[in-house]
Amino acid sequence: MANFVTVAYGLVTRESSTNGEKPALTVSDDPWIDVSGMNPRPVIGDHYDGADFTLDHTTLTTAKGEKLAALRDICANHIKYLGFTGWFTEDNPAVYWVYATESKDQSNIHAAAAAARLHDGETIEQWSARLWCAEAQDSTARVVDGINWDRRDHSASQVSQIALRLHKHVEDAQDELQVDSVAVMAATTVNDVNAVTWQAPGS
C-alpha cells in the first residue's frame, strides 16, 4: 500500500493511503508526494525542505498544516464554484451578469478572449462569441443568485472585458490565500492560527 502526503508552505498539510495509486487531485489541485519508503512516514505538521522531512508532530505545526489545507480548499472553491459578475462599459446604467467559473467555463472564456483579439472593436453583428451567463441581481451576485442562464452573444469588446473580470476573480482569491497563508505561518499559538479566517474577495 502506497502512502502519499502533500505539502504547502513547507508543511505537510494532507496525508492519504491508497492501493498503490496516486490520489486524485483535490479541488485545490494538491501535488502528492509518495513517502511509502519512509519510516516513520511524515504526517500533517511535519516540515519539508524540498528534499527531506523533519518530523514535528507538535500541536502548533499540526494546526498550521490543517489550516493551510483548509484555506487552499476555500480558495479553490471560491475560484471554481462561486462565479463572478461582469458588466460592460457601454451600458449606462450598468447591467450585471454572472458567469460560472468551473474549469470548463474558464477554458471557454479564455478561448473566446483569444478569438476576440482577432476581431477587436467589432460589434455583435460583425462578430460574436456565445458565453454561458445569467442575469445577476447586482454587482455582488454569484452563480447561485443568477437567473435565466443561457448562452448569450458577446461582442469582441465584451468578451475582452469578461476575460479581464475572470482574471481579477482568480487573482484576488490567490492574493487572499497568500495573505492568509503568511499569517498562518507567522502565528506563534494555536489560537493565532485559528484566528486566521478567509475574507472572500468581492471580485
Secondary structure by P-SEA (a helix, b strand, c coil): cbbbbbbcccccccccccccccccccccbbbbbbcccccccccccbbbcccbbbbbbcaaaaaaaaaaaaaaaaaaaaaccccbbbbbcccccbbbbbbbbcaaaaaaaaaaaaaaaaacccccccbbbbbbbccccccccccccccccccccccaaaaaaaaaaaaaaaaaaaaaaaaaaaaaaacccaaaaaacccccccc
